[in-house]
């Protein structure tokens, strides 16, 4: 058996139905392995995020891998229930020709959004063009994150005279993804209320208004909300009507992306919370390391066992420079419940430096089947069943230019 076949056929390797397999490339592979990679690879990417190199990876022809589960409702449902990511190559590709003008606008916004007043001008222009009755307010307040926030625009639901409860705390916010000087990644978020405190709110009226706001203002959001193949799959997995809300437009640029995190809240997992996230790549490429909390916990345990056995001594010197610090990590890893709780903390708690360490840990995850390359028209679903059973994910820009994407929170859309 070839070494590549052995790697792809490992019994504990994850196989996401329909997703192209990814393996790490160290540059020290045996000649036969390197030749086989050259034969079956369809893309090769090098990853760097905020100045930290995470390695080189080969994306392979799906036909070269041992036969895993075929894409099917049953296979996807199994992954959804286990909070494992579902990669959907080409699921929104049919939309791209009709979104040419929207994607051209997204390219323009990448250059314009850092300018003061650009977000307000965008909102005014797009709301008027869509015939949307949401009202822009003259309100302002201090930024929650002054180092990264660029501009915030507050809005209200239809003015007096319209029926129903009025809402006065809708907002759009633009900002940098990081403070790293070479990372020019941007995002625009649509939400309501107090940032963080209301992120987990189950107020369905405000979620519906935020969905309307995003559909009117964010490029491509309305088309994705109406894209029946994607929406139909999401609703079949959730078992009920759903709402795409709290949308975020991302422009992931070179050196950009997101450290390992999840999108769960304390209120999730009770039937009324955020059921997951649907992320769609509309231009450019991103590279993902994504897996359930439980799978990430197991991979952390494997990695720490390597360090304890004397492997990767240079990594151990950075993560656990003395016997006491290594022992503390090993003790944590031996308590599975505590390990999963730690991963659910902001920044993955004490494990943040380990799970975001590269290229060694990134390579381990990719070789275990937890990596994917998203190209225009591809989507990934990130299921969520609460803080301790959710899809953890780490994202990298995988191209030479900024790409545009949309992240949409999935919530149950119960009848009023």
C-alpha positions as CSV (number, residue, x, y, z in Angstrom):
1,X,0.0,0.0,0.0
2,X,1.3,3.5,-0.9
3,X,2.0,5.8,2.0
4,X,-0.7,8.2,0.7
5,X,-3.3,5.5,0.6
6,X,-2.4,4.6,4.1
7,X,-2.8,8.1,5.3
8,X,-6.1,8.7,3.5
9,X,-7.4,5.3,4.6
10,X,-6.5,5.6,8.3
11,X,-9.3,4.2,10.4
12,X,-9.6,7.4,12.5
13,X,-9.5,9.9,9.6
14,X,-12.6,12.0,9.2
15,X,-14.3,11.7,5.8
16,X,-16.7,14.5,5.0
17,X,-19.0,13.3,2.2
18,X,-18.2,15.1,-1.1
19,X,-15.3,17.1,0.2
20,X,-11.9,16.9,-1.4
21,X,-9.3,15.4,0.9
22,X,-6.4,17.5,2.2
23,X,-3.0,16.4,3.4
24,X,0.0,18.3,4.8
25,X,3.2,18.7,2.8
26,X,6.4,18.9,4.9
27,X,8.9,18.9,2.0
28,X,10.6,15.9,3.5
29,X,8.4,13.2,2.1
30,X,9.8,10.1,0.4
31,X,10.2,10.5,-3.3
32,X,7.4,8.0,-4.1
33,X,5.0,9.9,-1.8
34,X,5.9,13.2,-3.4
35,X,5.4,11.9,-6.9
36,X,2.0,10.5,-5.9
37,X,1.0,13.8,-4.4
38,X,2.0,15.6,-7.7
39,X,-0.2,13.1,-9.6
40,X,-3.4,13.5,-7.6
41,X,-3.3,17.0,-6.2
42,X,-5.6,19.7,-7.7
43,X,-4.3,22.6,-5.6
44,X,-1.5,23.4,-3.2
45,X,-1.6,26.2,-0.7
46,X,0.8,27.8,1.9
47,X,-0.8,29.3,4.9
48,X,0.3,32.2,7.0
49,X,-1.9,34.2,9.4
50,X,-0.9,37.3,11.2
51,X,2.8,36.5,10.6
52,X,2.6,32.9,11.9
53,X,3.3,30.3,9.2
54,X,1.0,27.3,9.4
55,X,2.5,25.1,6.7
56,X,1.8,23.8,3.1
57,X,-1.1,21.6,2.1
58,X,-2.2,19.7,-0.9
59,X,-5.8,19.4,-1.9
60,X,-6.4,16.1,-3.7
61,X,-8.7,14.8,-6.4
62,X,-11.7,13.3,-4.4
63,X,-11.4,10.2,-6.6
64,X,-8.0,9.3,-5.2
65,X,-9.2,8.7,-1.6
66,X,-10.6,5.4,-0.3
67,X,-14.3,5.4,-0.7
68,X,-16.0,7.2,2.2
69,X,-19.6,7.9,2.9
70,X,-21.5,9.4,-0.1
71,X,-23.2,12.7,0.2
72,X,-26.7,11.8,1.3
73,X,-29.4,13.1,3.7
74,X,-28.5,10.4,6.2
75,X,-24.8,11.1,6.0
76,X,-25.3,14.8,6.5
77,X,-27.8,14.3,9.3
78,X,-25.2,12.1,11.2
79,X,-22.6,14.8,10.9
80,X,-25.1,17.5,12.0
81,X,-26.1,15.6,15.1
82,X,-22.4,15.1,16.0
83,X,-21.6,18.8,15.4
84,X,-19.2,17.9,12.7
85,X,-18.8,20.4,9.8
86,X,-20.5,19.7,6.5
87,X,-18.6,20.9,3.4
88,X,-20.8,21.6,0.3
89,X,-18.7,22.1,-2.8
90,X,-20.4,24.1,-5.4
91,X,-23.7,24.4,-3.5
92,X,-24.0,28.1,-4.4
93,X,-22.1,28.1,-7.6
94,X,-25.3,28.5,-9.7
95,X,-25.9,31.9,-8.1
96,X,-22.5,33.4,-9.0
97,X,-23.4,34.6,-12.6
98,X,-26.4,36.5,-11.3
99,X,-24.3,38.0,-8.5
100,X,-21.8,39.7,-10.8
101,X,-22.9,43.2,-9.9
102,X,-23.1,42.4,-6.2
103,X,-19.6,40.9,-6.2
104,X,-18.3,44.0,-8.1
105,X,-19.8,46.1,-5.3
106,X,-18.1,43.8,-2.7
107,X,-14.7,44.5,-4.4
108,X,-15.4,48.2,-4.2
109,X,-16.4,48.1,-0.6
110,X,-13.1,46.4,0.4
111,X,-11.4,49.6,-0.7
112,X,-14.1,52.1,0.6
113,X,-15.1,50.8,4.0
114,X,-12.0,52.1,5.8
115,X,-13.1,55.6,4.9
116,X,-15.2,57.4,7.4
117,X,-18.9,57.6,6.5
118,X,-18.7,54.9,3.9
119,X,-20.9,52.4,5.8
120,X,-23.6,55.0,6.4
121,X,-23.6,56.0,2.7
122,X,-23.8,52.3,1.7
123,X,-26.8,51.7,4.1
124,X,-28.6,54.8,2.8
125,X,-28.1,53.9,-0.8
126,X,-28.9,50.2,-0.5
127,X,-32.0,50.6,1.7
128,X,-33.5,53.2,-0.7
129,X,-32.7,51.0,-3.7
130,X,-34.4,48.0,-2.0
131,X,-37.5,50.0,-1.0
132,X,-36.8,49.0,2.6
133,X,-38.6,51.0,5.3
134,X,-35.9,50.6,8.0
135,X,-34.8,54.1,9.2
136,X,-31.2,55.2,9.8
137,X,-30.9,57.0,13.1
138,X,-28.6,59.9,14.0
139,X,-27.4,57.9,17.1
140,X,-23.9,57.1,18.0
141,X,-22.1,55.5,20.9
142,X,-18.5,54.5,21.8
143,X,-17.0,51.6,20.0
144,X,-16.9,48.2,21.8
145,X,-13.4,47.5,20.2
146,X,-11.8,50.9,19.4
147,X,-8.7,49.2,17.9
148,X,-10.6,47.4,15.3
149,X,-14.1,49.0,14.9
150,X,-14.4,51.5,12.0
151,X,-18.0,52.7,11.8
152,X,-21.4,51.8,13.3
153,X,-24.8,52.8,11.9
154,X,-28.0,52.4,14.1
155,X,-31.4,51.8,12.6
156,X,-35.0,51.5,13.6
157,X,-37.9,49.4,12.3
158,X,-40.7,51.2,10.4
159,X,-41.6,54.6,11.8
160,X,-44.9,55.3,13.8
161,X,-48.0,54.4,11.8
162,X,-46.8,50.9,10.9
163,X,-48.3,48.0,12.9
164,X,-46.4,46.0,15.5
165,X,-43.7,46.6,18.0
166,X,-41.0,49.2,17.1
167,X,-37.4,48.3,17.4
168,X,-34.8,51.1,17.8
169,X,-31.5,49.2,18.3
170,X,-30.7,47.5,15.0
171,X,-27.1,48.2,13.7
172,X,-24.5,47.6,11.1
173,X,-20.8,47.7,12.1
174,X,-17.7,47.6,10.0
175,X,-14.2,46.8,11.3
176,X,-10.8,45.2,10.8
177,X,-10.5,41.5,11.7
178,X,-7.3,42.0,13.5
179,X,-4.7,44.7,14.5
180,X,-1.9,43.0,12.7
181,X,-0.5,45.6,10.3
182,X,-0.2,43.4,7.3
183,X,-3.7,42.0,7.7
184,X,-6.2,44.2,5.8
185,X,-9.2,41.8,6.3
186,X,-12.5,43.5,7.0
187,X,-16.0,42.6,8.0
188,X,-19.5,44.1,8.2
189,X,-21.9,42.7,10.7
190,X,-25.6,43.2,11.0
191,X,-27.2,42.7,14.5
192,X,-29.1,44.4,17.3
193,X,-29.0,45.5,20.9
194,X,-25.9,45.4,23.0
195,X,-22.9,43.6,21.5
196,X,-22.1,40.4,23.3
197,X,-24.9,40.8,25.8
198,X,-27.6,40.4,23.1
199,X,-25.7,38.1,20.8
200,X,-27.6,35.1,22.2
201,X,-31.0,36.9,22.3
202,X,-33.9,34.8,21.2
203,X,-36.0,37.8,20.2
204,X,-37.4,36.6,16.9
205,X,-38.8,39.9,15.8
206,X,-35.4,41.5,16.0
207,X,-33.7,38.6,14.3
208,X,-36.2,38.9,11.4
209,X,-35.5,42.6,11.2
210,X,-31.8,42.0,11.1
211,X,-32.3,39.5,8.3
212,X,-34.2,42.2,6.4
213,X,-31.4,44.7,7.0
214,X,-28.7,42.3,5.8
215,X,-30.7,41.3,2.7
216,X,-31.0,44.9,1.8
217,X,-27.5,46.1,2.5
218,X,-24.9,43.2,2.3
219,X,-23.9,42.1,-1.2
220,X,-25.3,38.7,-2.0
221,X,-27.2,38.2,1.3
222,X,-30.7,38.3,-0.3
223,X,-29.8,35.8,-3.0
224,X,-28.4,33.4,-0.5
225,X,-31.5,33.7,1.8
226,X,-33.6,32.6,-1.2
227,X,-31.3,29.9,-2.5
228,X,-33.6,26.9,-2.1
229,X,-31.0,24.1,-2.5
230,X,-29.0,25.4,0.5
231,X,-32.0,26.5,2.5
232,X,-33.7,23.2,1.9
233,X,-30.8,21.2,3.2
234,X,-30.4,23.4,6.3
235,X,-34.1,23.0,7.1
236,X,-34.0,19.3,6.6
237,X,-31.1,19.0,9.0
238,X,-32.8,21.3,11.6
239,X,-36.2,19.6,11.1
240,X,-38.0,22.9,11.0
241,X,-38.3,26.3,9.2
242,X,-35.2,28.4,9.7
243,X,-34.1,32.0,9.5
244,X,-30.7,33.2,8.2
245,X,-29.9,36.1,10.5
246,X,-27.0,38.1,12.1
247,X,-25.2,38.0,8.8
248,X,-21.5,39.0,8.5
249,X,-19.8,40.0,5.3
250,X,-16.1,38.9,5.4
251,X,-13.2,40.1,3.2
252,X,-10.4,37.7,4.2
253,X,-7.2,39.1,2.9
254,X,-3.6,37.7,2.9
255,X,-2.4,37.1,6.5
256,X,-6.0,37.2,7.6
257,X,-8.5,34.7,9.0
258,X,-9.8,33.6,12.3
259,X,-8.2,31.7,15.2
260,X,-9.9,28.6,16.5
261,X,-13.3,29.5,17.9
262,X,-17.0,28.5,17.9
263,X,-20.3,30.3,17.5
264,X,-22.2,28.9,20.5
265,X,-23.7,30.7,23.4
266,X,-24.9,29.7,26.9
267,X,-28.5,29.8,25.7
268,X,-27.9,27.4,22.8
269,X,-28.9,23.8,22.8
270,X,-32.3,24.5,24.3
271,X,-34.3,24.5,21.1
272,X,-34.5,28.3,20.7
273,X,-30.8,29.2,20.2
274,X,-28.5,29.5,17.3
275,X,-28.6,26.1,15.6
276,X,-25.4,26.6,13.5
277,X,-23.8,28.8,10.9
278,X,-23.9,28.7,7.1
279,X,-20.8,30.2,5.5
280,X,-20.6,30.7,1.8
281,X,-17.5,31.6,-0.2
282,X,-18.4,34.0,-3.0
283,X,-15.0,35.1,-4.3
284,X,-11.4,34.2,-3.5
285,X,-10.5,31.2,-1.4
286,X,-10.3,30.3,2.3
287,X,-8.7,27.3,4.0
288,X,-10.5,25.7,7.0
289,X,-9.6,23.5,9.9
290,X,-13.0,22.5,11.3
291,X,-14.2,19.7,13.6
292,X,-16.5,19.1,16.5
293,X,-15.5,20.0,20.0
294,X,-15.2,16.2,20.8
295,X,-13.0,15.6,17.8
296,X,-10.8,18.6,18.6
297,X,-10.4,17.3,22.1
298,X,-9.2,13.9,20.8
299,X,-6.7,15.6,18.5
300,X,-5.4,17.7,21.4
301,X,-4.9,14.6,23.4
302,X,-3.0,12.9,20.5
303,X,-0.8,16.0,20.2
304,X,0.0,16.2,23.8
305,X,0.9,12.5,23.9
306,X,3.4,13.1,21.1
307,X,5.0,15.9,23.2
308,X,5.1,13.7,26.3
309,X,6.8,11.0,24.3
310,X,9.6,13.4,23.4
311,X,8.4,14.1,19.9
312,X,8.4,17.7,18.5
313,X,10.7,19.0,21.2
314,X,10.8,22.5,19.7
315,X,7.0,22.7,20.0
316,X,7.1,21.5,23.6
317,X,9.7,24.2,24.3
318,X,7.2,26.8,23.2
319,X,4.0,25.4,24.6
320,X,5.2,23.7,27.8
321,X,8.8,24.9,28.5
322,X,9.1,23.0,31.8
323,X,7.8,19.7,33.3
324,X,5.2,21.4,35.5
325,X,3.5,23.2,32.6
326,X,3.5,20.0,30.5
327,X,2.0,18.0,33.4
328,X,-0.7,20.6,33.8
329,X,-1.7,20.2,30.1
330,X,-1.6,16.4,30.3
331,X,-3.7,16.4,33.4
332,X,-6.3,18.6,31.7
333,X,-6.3,16.4,28.6
334,X,-6.9,13.3,30.7
335,X,-10.2,14.8,31.9
336,X,-12.3,14.7,28.7
337,X,-15.2,16.8,30.1
338,X,-12.8,19.4,31.5
339,X,-10.9,19.4,28.2
340,X,-14.1,20.1,26.2
341,X,-15.2,22.8,28.6
342,X,-11.8,24.5,28.2
343,X,-12.1,24.4,24.4
344,X,-15.5,26.1,24.7
345,X,-14.0,29.1,26.6
346,X,-13.1,32.3,24.7
347,X,-9.9,31.7,22.7
348,X,-10.1,28.1,23.8
349,X,-8.8,29.0,27.3
350,X,-5.5,27.5,28.3
351,X,-5.4,25.5,25.0
352,X,-5.5,28.5,22.7
353,X,-1.7,28.5,22.1
354,X,-1.8,24.8,21.3
355,X,-4.8,24.7,18.9
356,X,-3.6,27.8,17.0
357,X,0.0,26.5,16.9
358,X,1.3,25.8,13.5
359,X,2.4,24.2,11.3
360,X,2.7,21.0,13.4
361,X,-0.8,21.0,15.0
362,X,-2.4,22.3,11.7
363,X,-0.7,19.4,9.9
364,X,-2.0,16.9,12.4
365,X,-5.6,18.1,11.9
366,X,-5.3,18.1,8.1
367,X,-3.9,14.6,8.0
368,X,-6.7,13.5,10.2
369,X,-9.3,14.7,7.7
370,X,-10.4,18.0,9.3
371,X,-9.3,20.4,6.5
372,X,-11.1,21.9,3.5
373,X,-10.4,24.5,0.8
374,X,-13.4,26.7,0.0
375,X,-13.6,28.2,-3.5
376,X,-16.3,30.5,-5.0
377,X,-19.7,28.9,-4.7
378,X,-18.6,26.5,-1.9
379,X,-20.3,26.4,1.5
380,X,-19.7,25.0,4.9
381,X,-22.3,24.3,7.6
382,X,-21.1,24.5,11.2
383,X,-23.7,22.8,13.5
384,X,-24.2,23.9,17.0
385,X,-25.8,22.1,20.0
386,X,-24.4,24.3,22.7
387,X,-21.1,25.3,24.3
388,X,-19.8,21.8,24.7
389,X,-21.0,20.3,21.4
390,X,-20.4,22.6,18.5
391,X,-18.3,23.0,15.4
392,X,-14.9,24.5,16.2
393,X,-13.1,26.2,13.3
394,X,-10.0,28.1,12.2
395,X,-9.9,30.0,9.0
396,X,-7.1,31.3,6.7
397,X,-7.0,33.4,3.5
398,X,-5.7,30.9,0.9
399,X,-5.2,33.3,-2.0
400,X,-3.1,36.3,-3.0
401,X,-6.0,38.7,-2.8
402,X,-8.9,39.4,-0.5
403,X,-12.0,37.2,-1.1
404,X,-15.6,37.9,-0.2
405,X,-17.9,35.6,1.8
406,X,-21.0,35.6,3.9
407,X,-21.6,34.0,7.3
408,X,-25.2,33.5,8.2
409,X,-26.5,32.4,11.7
410,X,-29.2,29.7,11.5
411,X,-32.1,30.0,13.9
412,X,-35.5,28.4,14.1
413,X,-38.2,30.6,12.5
414,X,-41.2,29.7,14.6
415,X,-44.6,31.1,13.5
416,X,-45.6,34.3,15.4
